[in-house]
Amino acid sequence: MARGTAFLGSRYAIMAGAMSWVSERHLVSAISNAGGFGVIACGAMPVELLDKEIAATKALTTKPFGVNLITMHPQLIELIGVCAAHKVSHIVLAGGLPSAPAMEAIKASGAKLMCFAPTAALAKKLVRTGADALVIEGSEAGGHIGPVSTSVLAQEILPVITDVPVFVAGGIGRGNAIAAYLEMGASGVQLGTRFAACSESIAHPAFKKAFIRASAREAVASVQLDPRLPVIPVRALKNAGTEAFTEKQRDVAARIDAGEMDLAAGQLEIEHYWAGALRRAVIDGDVEGGSLMAGQSVGMVTAEVPVADVIAELVTDAEAALARRAA
Ligand SMILES: Cc1cc2nc3c(=O)[nH]c(=O)nc-3n(C[C@H](O)[C@H](O)[C@H](O)COP(=O)(O)O)c2cc1C
């Protein structure tokens, strides 16, 4: 992990991936205080809220942490400005390929820039255009996902990206998996699902209970029934909301076919279906109608425990796995 810890400035190269509504001051500071690397999820936050969240996180930890910004946020440049004013050390750009002005603004702020690389070709391009480190995230992950598994991305990208640290994410639940990716050339890892239900997480007790009860096969990717409808692939726990979404797609497609609705209106209805749904699940505890974004590693979440316990378990397991190999 040496390369990863040197880059992050944390004790362990274990990042807690930003999770909208979950990764706020309490969880982020707890991760960084326990030796991991916490990342604030800016999500759709306006500038003033991000400003407050960074200040509040700084009040809870003296350790380094990062901020995750979504590339299509309409105030992206202003958000980068807030990070710069707080001297945030690491900015992660998520949600699509970053624009050159955004990358340049981050570099000019003095922060280290981390980007998500979905393919080896784009990984090389991101490094060429200024990314200081990459995250590769496979389809086992919770939240918005790409089509390729973590193990395949790791095999394709780790051997060809050697100039910058690469962090592997998606489906990591145990230390022996961390050891395996480090052996393959990763500088560190990023986990989300295993941290979402920790004691320090502000997620609603019902959200945490759903994580504790769920098994891997319940964390499913959203299904697109009709190629005309814009269904973004998201991995979340199956619930009444995911079933109703399938029904909604069927209904909208039928209305379009019958000429009762034009295509643009139908697409908009699908696009807006999940608006506010993650907040409803995380904050309000609506585990039936809300979006319970979770990765396949959710089966390894079996109790509500402090972040420090999860990190200690991961590190002990990883060390034991590496020691076994050395022996
Ligand atoms: C509830 C939830 C919300 C998430 N929100 C975001 C987000 O806002 N931005 C982002 O880049 N990734 C988001 N992710 C992905 C995580 O940052 C992380 O990369 C992922 O959880 C790692 O895979 P794992 O779930 O298998 O551990 C989210 C994941 C979960 C489970």
Ligand as a Chemical Component Dictionary entry (heavy atoms), coordinates in Angstrom:
data_LIG
# 
_chem_comp.id                   LIG 
_chem_comp.type                 NON-POLYMER 
_chem_comp.pdbx_formal_charge   0 
_chem_comp.three_letter_code    LIG 
# 
loop_
_chem_comp_atom.comp_id 
_chem_comp_atom.atom_id 
_chem_comp_atom.alt_atom_id 
_chem_comp_atom.type_symbol 
_chem_comp_atom.charge 
_chem_comp_atom.model_Cartn_x 
_chem_comp_atom.model_Cartn_y 
_chem_comp_atom.model_Cartn_z 
_chem_comp_atom.pdbx_ordinal 
LIG C1  C1  C 0 -25.465 4.197  -1.157 1  
LIG C2  C2  C 0 -24.364 4.470  -2.149 2  
LIG C3  C3  C 0 -24.248 5.754  -2.697 3  
LIG C4  C4  C 0 -23.198 6.055  -3.591 4  
LIG N1  N1  N 0 -23.073 7.325  -4.074 5  
LIG C5  C5  C 0 -21.993 7.646  -4.855 6  
LIG C6  C6  C 0 -21.765 9.001  -5.260 7  
LIG O1  O1  O 0 -22.518 9.914  -4.915 8  
LIG N2  N2  N 0 -20.661 9.270  -6.037 9  
LIG C7  C7  C 0 -19.792 8.267  -6.409 10 
LIG O2  O2  O 0 -18.811 8.563  -7.107 11 
LIG N3  N3  N 0 -19.979 6.983  -6.029 12 
LIG C8  C8  C 0 -21.050 6.658  -5.251 13 
LIG N4  N4  N 0 -21.189 5.363  -4.810 14 
LIG C9  C9  C 0 -20.115 4.376  -5.093 15 
LIG C10 C10 C 0 -19.077 4.334  -3.946 16 
LIG O3  O3  O 0 -18.365 5.535  -3.849 17 
LIG C11 C11 C 0 -18.042 3.202  -4.103 18 
LIG O4  O4  O 0 -17.234 3.421  -5.227 19 
LIG C12 C12 C 0 -18.680 1.833  -4.231 20 
LIG O5  O5  O 0 -19.633 1.680  -3.205 21 
LIG C13 C13 C 0 -17.601 0.759  -4.126 22 
LIG O6  O6  O 0 -18.111 -0.498 -4.339 23 
LIG P1  P1  P 0 -18.766 -1.403 -3.164 24 
LIG O7  O7  O 0 -20.126 -0.861 -2.961 25 
LIG O8  O8  O 0 -18.805 -2.768 -3.782 26 
LIG O9  O9  O 0 -17.894 -1.318 -1.964 27 
LIG C14 C14 C 0 -22.257 5.037  -3.950 28 
LIG C15 C15 C 0 -22.398 3.747  -3.391 29 
LIG C16 C16 C 0 -23.423 3.457  -2.504 30 
LIG C17 C17 C 0 -23.509 2.064  -1.915 31 
# 
loop_
_chem_comp_bond.comp_id 
_chem_comp_bond.atom_id_1 
_chem_comp_bond.atom_id_2 
_chem_comp_bond.value_order 
_chem_comp_bond.pdbx_ordinal 
LIG C1  C2  SING 1  
LIG C2  C3  SING 2  
LIG C2  C16 DOUB 3  
LIG C3  C4  DOUB 4  
LIG C4  N1  SING 5  
LIG C4  C14 SING 6  
LIG N1  C5  DOUB 7  
LIG C5  C6  SING 8  
LIG C5  C8  SING 9  
LIG C6  O1  DOUB 10 
LIG C6  N2  SING 11 
LIG N2  C7  SING 12 
LIG C7  O2  DOUB 13 
LIG C7  N3  SING 14 
LIG N3  C8  DOUB 15 
LIG C8  N4  SING 16 
LIG N4  C9  SING 17 
LIG N4  C14 SING 18 
LIG C9  C10 SING 19 
LIG C10 O3  SING 20 
LIG C10 C11 SING 21 
LIG C11 O4  SING 22 
LIG C11 C12 SING 23 
LIG C12 O5  SING 24 
LIG C12 C13 SING 25 
LIG C13 O6  SING 26 
LIG O6  P1  SING 27 
LIG P1  O7  DOUB 28 
LIG P1  O8  SING 29 
LIG P1  O9  SING 30 
LIG C14 C15 DOUB 31 
LIG C15 C16 SING 32 
LIG C16 C17 SING 33 
# 
